[in-house]
Amino acid sequence: MTHTATDGAGASSPLAIFWIFLMLGLRSFGGPIAHLGYLRNEFVLRRRWLEDARYGELVALCQFLPGPASSQVGFALGVLRGGGVLGGCAAWLGFTLPSALLMLAWALGAAVTTGPLAAGAVHGLKLVAVAVVAQAVWGMAGTLTPDWQRKVIALAAIAIVVVAAGPGGQLVAIGAGALAGWAWCRGETPHGAAPLAFPVSVAGGVAALVLCALLFGLLPIAATATQYSPLALFDAFYRSGALVFGGGHVVLPLLQAETVASGWITSETFLSGYGMAQALPGPLFAFAAFLGAQAGMSATAVGGACVALVALFLPGLLLVYGALPFWARLQRQRALRHAVMGANAAVVGILGAALYNPAWTSAVLDLRDAAVAVACFVLLVTCRAPAWLVVVVAAATGVLMTLI
């Protein structure tokens, strides 16, 4: 069976999309790679909004663009299912809100996740993230690397990202995978249904791209001319979001340069907020809520948090929205479809490399940890337990291991 934009139960209301992504935002621990696994589990396997191949194409597109890739994928899925930008905004807000509120609470002094038991629960959540990534690699490898050509592309992508660590290596791996797919898979029939048809017009896409560029060019001028503190805050975070490939941890040096070097916050405050962000579900970009609240550049801490949060995410969301109508049209070209098959295989390789580092290396510290991660994988893949249940079990297990 193939799946298009109107598969399953059809279009969803923005409120329904918000609720679905809010539940995801509450349990999506483990960083952007794990988030891609959670999104696949929810929308490819459980809800069947789209096929694995289409999901891999969307991931490849978002990996190419500046911004937080997992949030961009979620936003695009909201646009697809919700019929336009309102669905995308509902998805972004739902996924981001839990971590943003917790970061704001931390900035306001409401620290609630200290102590050994909380640390044990967080460690358990890191272990379930390993299982989620492994589940994604297992499932996507079966559908996106069915032949020797694409298996070779996936293995080559692993080698590339190991040798050239960071988002630059990911871009090289996807680009090389696309070229290899174009050359090696020309005799293959592109997998599955027609490309996803996003409800975004060419005019709407162009408007989003133009707005993204105008804001990047004009915000510094306006902030300097007006000396208006909230505008300066918006400019600093917008530029950080527009200049980062790979998202997550890659944006931290830019944020530190904008907030610490400018004297808005101290280095100690920055690091305390960053440490807290590691323990929370949802996108690491929600760290902006903490920084905006602490910077003192708005009349209220809540206002500063909102300004910084929206500014950091906005360029990435504008870019993916602007790319969607052209992406759908370009994929109708047969040669490009073959290239996308190779890029999909490279995405599997990238996820496979990330399964080891950082997912496994940062979470699995001994044999007990390895046993818990494997048990979570078995629950997800063999027992088909719901992800939320596995998250609860892993957190409880982490607390129990702390007490033993």
Secondary structure in CASP SS format (residue, H / E / C, confidence):
PFRMAT SS
TARGET T0000
AUTHOR 0000-0000-0000
METHOD secondary structure of the structure
MODEL  1
M C 1.00
T C 1.00
H C 1.00
T C 1.00
A C 1.00
T C 1.00
D C 1.00
G C 1.00
A C 1.00
G C 1.00
A C 1.00
S C 1.00
S C 1.00
P H 1.00
L H 1.00
A H 1.00
I H 1.00
F H 1.00
W H 1.00
I H 1.00
F H 1.00
L H 1.00
M H 1.00
L H 1.00
G H 1.00
L H 1.00
R H 1.00
S C 1.00
F C 1.00
G C 1.00
G H 1.00
P H 1.00
I H 1.00
A H 1.00
H H 1.00
L H 1.00
G H 1.00
Y H 1.00
L H 1.00
R H 1.00
N H 1.00
E H 1.00
F H 1.00
V H 1.00
L H 1.00
R H 1.00
R C 1.00
R C 1.00
W C 1.00
L C 1.00
E C 1.00
D H 1.00
A H 1.00
R H 1.00
Y H 1.00
G H 1.00
E H 1.00
L H 1.00
V H 1.00
A H 1.00
L H 1.00
C H 1.00
Q H 1.00
F H 1.00
L C 1.00
P E 1.00
G C 1.00
P C 1.00
A H 1.00
S H 1.00
S H 1.00
Q H 1.00
V H 1.00
G H 1.00
F H 1.00
A H 1.00
L H 1.00
G H 1.00
V H 1.00
L H 1.00
R H 1.00
G H 1.00
G C 1.00
G C 1.00
V H 1.00
L H 1.00
G H 1.00
G H 1.00
C H 1.00
A H 1.00
A H 1.00
W H 1.00
L H 1.00
G H 1.00
F H 1.00
T H 1.00
L H 1.00
P H 1.00
S H 1.00
A H 1.00
L H 1.00
L H 1.00
M H 1.00
L H 1.00
A H 1.00
W H 1.00
A H 1.00
L C 1.00
G C 1.00
A C 1.00
A C 1.00
V C 1.00
T C 1.00
T C 1.00
G C 1.00
P H 1.00
L H 1.00
A H 1.00
A H 1.00
G H 1.00
A H 1.00
V H 1.00
H H 1.00
G H 1.00
L H 1.00
K H 1.00
L H 1.00
V H 1.00
A H 1.00
V H 1.00
A H 1.00
V H 1.00
V H 1.00
A H 1.00
Q H 1.00
A H 1.00
V H 1.00
W H 1.00
G H 1.00
M H 1.00
A H 1.00
G H 1.00
T H 1.00
L H 1.00
T C 1.00
P C 1.00
D C 1.00
W H 1.00
Q H 1.00
R H 1.00
K H 1.00
V H 1.00
I H 1.00
A H 1.00
L H 1.00
A H 1.00
A H 1.00
I H 1.00
A H 1.00
I H 1.00
V H 1.00
V H 1.00
V H 1.00
A C 1.00
A C 1.00
G C 1.00
P H 1.00
G H 1.00
G H 1.00
Q H 1.00
L H 1.00
V H 1.00
A H 1.00
I H 1.00
G H 1.00
A H 1.00
G H 1.00
A H 1.00
L H 1.00
A H 1.00
G H 1.00
W H 1.00
A H 1.00
W H 1.00
C C 1.00
R C 1.00
G C 1.00
E C 1.00
T C 1.00
P C 1.00
H C 1.00
G C 1.00
A C 1.00
A C 1.00
P C 1.00
L C 1.00
A C 1.00
F C 1.00
P C 1.00
V C 1.00
S C 1.00
V H 1.00
A H 1.00
G H 1.00
G H 1.00
V H 1.00
A H 1.00
A H 1.00
L H 1.00
V H 1.00
L H 1.00
C H 1.00
A H 1.00
L H 1.00
L H 1.00
F H 1.00
G H 1.00
L H 1.00
L H 1.00
P H 1.00
I H 1.00
A H 1.00
A H 1.00
T H 1.00
A H 1.00
T H 1.00
Q C 1.00
Y C 1.00
S H 1.00
P H 1.00
L H 1.00
A H 1.00
L H 1.00
F H 1.00
D H 1.00
A H 1.00
F H 1.00
Y H 1.00
R H 1.00
S H 1.00
G H 1.00
A H 1.00
L C 1.00
V C 1.00
F E 1.00
G C 1.00
G C 1.00
G H 1.00
H H 1.00
V H 1.00
V H 1.00
L H 1.00
P H 1.00
L H 1.00
L H 1.00
Q H 1.00
A H 1.00
E H 1.00
T H 1.00
V C 1.00
A C 1.00
S C 1.00
G C 1.00
W C 1.00
I C 1.00
T C 1.00
S H 1.00
E H 1.00
T H 1.00
F H 1.00
L H 1.00
S H 1.00
G H 1.00
Y H 1.00
G H 1.00
M H 1.00
A H 1.00
Q H 1.00
A C 1.00
L C 1.00
P C 1.00
G C 1.00
P C 1.00
L H 1.00
F H 1.00
A H 1.00
F H 1.00
A H 1.00
A H 1.00
F H 1.00
L H 1.00
G H 1.00
A H 1.00
Q H 1.00
A H 1.00
G C 1.00
M C 1.00
S C 1.00
A C 1.00
T C 1.00
A H 1.00
V H 1.00
G H 1.00
G H 1.00
A H 1.00
C H 1.00
V H 1.00
A H 1.00
L H 1.00
V H 1.00
A H 1.00
L H 1.00
F H 1.00
L H 1.00
P H 1.00
G H 1.00
L H 1.00
L H 1.00
L H 1.00
V H 1.00
Y H 1.00
G H 1.00
A H 1.00
L H 1.00
P H 1.00
F H 1.00
W H 1.00
A H 1.00
R H 1.00
L H 1.00
Q C 1.00
R C 1.00
Q C 1.00
R H 1.00
A H 1.00
L H 1.00
R H 1.00
H H 1.00
A H 1.00
V H 1.00
M H 1.00
G H 1.00
A H 1.00
N H 1.00
A H 1.00
A H 1.00
V H 1.00
V H 1.00
G H 1.00
I H 1.00
L H 1.00
G H 1.00
A H 1.00
A H 1.00
L H 1.00
Y H 1.00
N H 1.00
P H 1.00
A H 1.00
W H 1.00
T H 1.00
S H 1.00
A H 1.00
V C 1.00
L C 1.00
D C 1.00
L H 1.00
R H 1.00
D H 1.00
A H 1.00
A H 1.00
V H 1.00
A H 1.00
V H 1.00
A H 1.00
C H 1.00
F H 1.00
V H 1.00
L H 1.00
L H 1.00
V H 1.00
T C 1.00
C C 1.00
R C 1.00
A C 1.00
P C 1.00
A H 1.00
W H 1.00
L H 1.00
V H 1.00
V H 1.00
V H 1.00
V H 1.00
A H 1.00
A H 1.00
A H 1.00
T H 1.00
G H 1.00
V H 1.00
L H 1.00
M H 1.00
T H 1.00
L H 1.00
I C 1.00
END
